[in-house]
Amino acid sequence: MDSNGPRRLYYSISEVSEITDIKPHILRFWEKDFAMLRPRKNRAGNRSYRERDIRVVLAIKRLLYEDKYTIKGASDRLRQDRSLIDEMEIQAGPGGEGEAPFSSSADSSDDLRPPPAPALDCPEPGPASPPSGDGLEVRDLLNDLRRDLAGLLRLIDDKR
């Protein structure tokens, strides 16, 4: 990830659209066809994308637009080879002026973090319903949770 901007936990659909150069209606359409693309929704019903979700979008985009897979073929390929998601580089989109969304430099001297997001930008806490689907989907959800917790721990350590 080549960028200088601060790292955030959640992004709106319009921000993801700008980062990935995929229109919001396409992102919503892909949610129906790709089981691994399931952004959380906040209390207002707005989608909250995490870094992993953006990587999934970029992997889908590459398979469909560059590698010329069909939607079913791309879905099958991503289910078989999850490493395609992890190797995606996230950078600012074509209209992305200023800072790119993710920072790879841990030794940044300018620790300019954005103010905390309002409560509406975060998913509703509380008991979650058990995930439907196969064991791979449950494993992905647990891995996403592990990554989110590791990110929070890094933020706490940075404050010390």
C-alpha positions as a Markdown table, in Angstrom:
| # | Residue | x | y | z |
|---|---|---|---|---|
| 1 | Met | 0.0 | 0.0 | 0.0 |
| 2 | Asp | 1.7 | 3.1 | -1.2 |
| 3 | Ser | 0.1 | 6.1 | 0.5 |
| 4 | Asn | 0.5 | 8.8 | 3.1 |
| 5 | Gly | -3.0 | 9.2 | 4.5 |
| 6 | Pro | -4.3 | 8.0 | 7.8 |
| 7 | Arg | -5.8 | 4.5 | 8.1 |
| 8 | Arg | -9.4 | 4.2 | 8.9 |
| 9 | Leu | -11.6 | 1.3 | 10.0 |
| 10 | Tyr | -14.7 | 2.0 | 7.9 |
| 11 | Tyr | -15.4 | 3.7 | 4.5 |
| 12 | Ser | -18.7 | 4.7 | 2.9 |
| 13 | Ile | -19.8 | 3.3 | -0.4 |
| 14 | Ser | -19.0 | 6.6 | -2.1 |
| 15 | Glu | -15.4 | 6.5 | -0.7 |
| 16 | Val | -15.0 | 2.9 | -1.8 |
| 17 | Ser | -16.4 | 3.8 | -5.2 |
| 18 | Glu | -13.8 | 6.6 | -5.6 |
| 19 | Ile | -10.9 | 4.3 | -4.3 |
| 20 | Thr | -11.8 | 1.4 | -6.6 |
| 21 | Asp | -13.2 | 3.3 | -9.6 |
| 22 | Ile | -16.4 | 1.2 | -9.4 |
| 23 | Lys | -19.8 | 2.9 | -9.4 |
| 24 | Pro | -21.9 | 2.4 | -6.2 |
| 25 | His | -24.7 | 0.6 | -8.0 |
| 26 | Ile | -22.1 | -1.9 | -9.3 |
| 27 | Leu | -20.8 | -2.4 | -5.7 |
| 28 | Arg | -24.4 | -3.1 | -4.5 |
| 29 | Phe | -25.0 | -5.5 | -7.4 |
| 30 | Trp | -21.8 | -7.4 | -6.6 |
| 31 | Glu | -22.9 | -7.9 | -3.0 |
| 32 | Lys | -25.6 | -10.2 | -4.3 |
| 33 | Asp | -23.3 | -12.3 | -6.5 |
| 34 | Phe | -20.2 | -12.5 | -4.3 |
| 35 | Ala | -20.7 | -14.1 | -0.9 |
| 36 | Met | -17.3 | -12.7 | 0.4 |
| 37 | Leu | -18.4 | -9.1 | -0.2 |
| 38 | Arg | -20.7 | -8.3 | 2.7 |
| 39 | Pro | -20.0 | -4.8 | 4.1 |
| 40 | Arg | -21.7 | -4.1 | 7.4 |
| 41 | Lys | -24.5 | -1.7 | 7.7 |
| 42 | Asn | -24.8 | 1.0 | 10.4 |
| 43 | Arg | -28.0 | 2.0 | 12.2 |
| 44 | Ala | -29.0 | 4.2 | 9.3 |
| 45 | Gly | -28.6 | 1.3 | 6.9 |
| 46 | Asn | -25.5 | 2.8 | 5.2 |
| 47 | Arg | -22.8 | 0.4 | 4.2 |
| 48 | Ser | -19.5 | 0.4 | 6.1 |
| 49 | Tyr | -16.7 | -1.1 | 4.2 |
| 50 | Arg | -13.5 | -2.3 | 5.9 |
| 51 | Glu | -10.1 | -2.6 | 4.3 |
| 52 | Arg | -10.8 | -6.3 | 3.6 |
| 53 | Asp | -14.0 | -5.4 | 1.7 |
| 54 | Ile | -12.1 | -3.0 | -0.5 |
| 55 | Arg | -9.5 | -5.7 | -1.2 |
| 56 | Val | -12.4 | -8.0 | -2.2 |
| 57 | Val | -13.8 | -5.3 | -4.5 |
| 58 | Leu | -10.4 | -4.9 | -6.2 |
| 59 | Ala | -9.9 | -8.6 | -6.6 |
| 60 | Ile | -13.4 | -8.9 | -8.2 |
| 61 | Lys | -12.7 | -5.9 | -10.5 |
| 62 | Arg | -9.4 | -7.5 | -11.6 |
| 63 | Leu | -11.0 | -10.9 | -12.3 |
| 64 | Leu | -13.9 | -9.4 | -14.2 |
| 65 | Tyr | -12.3 | -6.5 | -16.1 |
| 66 | Glu | -8.7 | -7.5 | -16.6 |
| 67 | Asp | -8.8 | -11.3 | -16.5 |
| 68 | Lys | -12.2 | -11.4 | -18.3 |
| 69 | Tyr | -13.9 | -13.9 | -15.9 |
| 70 | Thr | -17.6 | -14.3 | -15.8 |
| 71 | Ile | -19.3 | -13.4 | -12.6 |
| 72 | Lys | -19.8 | -17.0 | -11.7 |
| 73 | Gly | -16.2 | -17.8 | -12.7 |
| 74 | Ala | -14.8 | -14.9 | -10.6 |
| 75 | Ser | -16.9 | -16.0 | -7.6 |
| 76 | Asp | -15.7 | -19.6 | -7.9 |
| 77 | Arg | -12.1 | -18.5 | -8.3 |
| 78 | Leu | -12.2 | -16.2 | -5.2 |
| 79 | Arg | -13.7 | -19.1 | -3.2 |
| 80 | Gln | -10.9 | -21.4 | -4.3 |
| 81 | Asp | -8.0 | -19.0 | -3.9 |
| 82 | Arg | -8.5 | -16.4 | -1.1 |
| 83 | Ser | -4.9 | -15.2 | -1.6 |
| 84 | Leu | -6.1 | -13.2 | -4.6 |
| 85 | Ile | -7.8 | -10.9 | -2.1 |
| 86 | Asp | -4.8 | -10.5 | 0.2 |
| 87 | Glu | -2.4 | -9.5 | -2.6 |
| 88 | Met | -4.5 | -6.5 | -3.7 |
| 89 | Glu | -2.9 | -3.1 | -3.2 |
| 90 | Ile | -5.2 | -0.3 | -2.1 |
| 91 | Gln | -4.5 | 3.2 | -3.5 |
| 92 | Ala | -6.4 | 6.4 | -4.1 |
| 93 | Gly | -8.9 | 6.1 | -6.9 |
| 94 | Pro | -8.7 | 8.1 | -10.2 |
| 95 | Gly | -10.4 | 11.1 | -8.8 |
| 96 | Gly | -8.7 | 10.7 | -5.4 |
| 97 | Glu | -7.1 | 14.1 | -4.7 |
| 98 | Gly | -4.8 | 14.6 | -1.8 |
| 99 | Glu | -4.2 | 11.7 | 0.6 |
| 100 | Ala | -4.6 | 8.1 | -0.3 |
| 101 | Pro | -6.7 | 6.0 | 2.0 |
| 102 | Phe | -4.1 | 3.7 | 3.6 |
| 103 | Ser | -0.7 | 4.3 | 5.0 |
| 104 | Ser | 2.2 | 1.8 | 4.8 |
| 105 | Ser | 4.7 | 3.9 | 6.7 |
| 106 | Ala | 4.7 | 3.0 | 10.4 |
| 107 | Asp | 7.4 | 5.6 | 11.2 |
| 108 | Ser | 5.4 | 8.7 | 10.1 |
| 109 | Ser | 6.5 | 11.7 | 12.1 |
| 110 | Asp | 3.2 | 13.5 | 11.4 |
| 111 | Asp | 0.6 | 11.7 | 13.4 |
| 112 | Leu | -2.4 | 13.5 | 12.1 |
| 113 | Arg | -5.4 | 11.3 | 12.8 |
| 114 | Pro | -8.9 | 12.3 | 11.8 |
| 115 | Pro | -11.3 | 13.0 | 14.6 |
| 116 | Pro | -13.3 | 9.9 | 15.8 |
| 117 | Ala | -16.2 | 9.1 | 13.6 |
| 118 | Pro | -19.7 | 9.8 | 14.9 |
| 119 | Ala | -21.6 | 6.8 | 16.4 |
| 120 | Leu | -23.8 | 6.5 | 13.2 |
| 121 | Asp | -20.7 | 5.6 | 11.1 |
| 122 | Cys | -20.2 | 2.4 | 13.2 |
| 123 | Pro | -22.2 | -0.8 | 13.0 |
| 124 | Glu | -24.7 | -1.3 | 15.8 |
| 125 | Pro | -23.1 | -3.3 | 18.6 |
| 126 | Gly | -24.9 | -6.2 | 20.1 |
| 127 | Pro | -25.6 | -9.8 | 19.6 |
| 128 | Ala | -24.9 | -11.0 | 16.1 |
| 129 | Ser | -27.0 | -13.6 | 14.4 |
| 130 | Pro | -25.0 | -16.7 | 13.4 |
| 131 | Pro | -23.6 | -16.4 | 9.9 |
| 132 | Ser | -25.4 | -18.5 | 7.3 |
| 133 | Gly | -23.4 | -20.5 | 4.8 |
| 134 | Asp | -20.5 | -22.8 | 4.8 |
| 135 | Gly | -17.5 | -22.9 | 7.2 |
| 136 | Leu | -15.4 | -20.8 | 4.9 |
| 137 | Glu | -17.7 | -17.8 | 5.4 |
| 138 | Val | -17.5 | -18.2 | 9.2 |
| 139 | Arg | -13.7 | -18.5 | 9.0 |
| 140 | Asp | -13.6 | -15.3 | 6.9 |
| 141 | Leu | -15.8 | -13.5 | 9.4 |
| 142 | Leu | -13.5 | -14.6 | 12.3 |
| 143 | Asn | -10.4 | -13.6 | 10.3 |
| 144 | Asp | -11.9 | -10.1 | 9.6 |
| 145 | Leu | -12.7 | -9.8 | 13.3 |
| 146 | Arg | -9.1 | -10.8 | 14.2 |
| 147 | Arg | -7.8 | -8.2 | 11.8 |
| 148 | Asp | -10.1 | -5.5 | 13.1 |
| 149 | Leu | -9.0 | -6.2 | 16.7 |
| 150 | Ala | -5.3 | -6.2 | 15.7 |
| 151 | Gly | -5.9 | -2.8 | 14.1 |
| 152 | Leu | -7.5 | -1.5 | 17.2 |
| 153 | Leu | -4.6 | -2.7 | 19.3 |
| 154 | Arg | -2.1 | -1.0 | 16.9 |
| 155 | Leu | -4.0 | 2.3 | 17.4 |
| 156 | Ile | -3.9 | 1.9 | 21.1 |
| 157 | Asp | -0.2 | 1.1 | 21.1 |
| 158 | Asp | 0.4 | 4.2 | 18.8 |
| 159 | Lys | -1.2 | 6.4 | 21.4 |
| 160 | Arg | 1.2 | 5.3 | 24.1 |
